[in-house]
């Protein structure tokens, strides 16, 4: 499904932390073409969620080394 970053079953924290751990420092893109509702509010929410993920990774870089996807 296509959802905002703060919704859904995919743990975006694990995705971003794993990419950072692997050395990725490129840009991330967001496609919100299938998300219903106000476009600007959706972007605002997703950007806030992404910044929160970045903040937690920067504050606790050791969390990335202990991550294991849920089964």
N, C-alpha and C positions, 0 to 999 in steps of 0.2 A: 504494500500500500504506500501511498504518498502522504506523508504526515509532517507536521512541524517537528523540529528537533527535540522539543520537550514532550513529545507524545510517542506512542507506539511501543513495540516490544524490543526493537533494536537498542542495545545499550551504546549510545553514541560516545559516552565517556571511554569505553573500552576501545572503540574504533580509533578515536583521536589519540588516546594514550599509546596504543600499539603502533600507530603510524609514527608518532614522535619517537618512541623507543627505537624504531627501525631507522631513524635518522631523517625522516621526511620533514622538510621545512618549507615546502611549497604552499601554494594557496589552496584553500578549500572552496568549493562552489556549492551553491544552493539552488535547486530548481523547485519552484513552488507552483508550477503550472496546474497541478491537479488538486491543490489544497483549496477547499471552499472557504469563503469568508473574505474579509477585507485584506487585500494584498499587503498593504503597508503594516497592518497589525500583525499579520502572519510573519512577515519579514522581521519585524521588531522582536517578536517572541522568539523566533529561531536564532536571531543574532544574540539576544540576551542569553539563551541557553548555551550557545557556542562559547560566548565569552566566559560564562560560568565554568564550563568544562576546562577552558584554557587556564582560568584562575586556579582551579583545583589542582590541575596537573603541575602548574608552576609552583604552587605552595607545597605540594606533596609529590615530588617526582618519583619517590620510591614506590608509590602506589602502582605505577605502570609495570614495575618488575614483578609484582605479585598477582597480576591479573590472569584470570582463567575464565574463558567464556562459560556461561551457565549451560548445563546439559538439558 
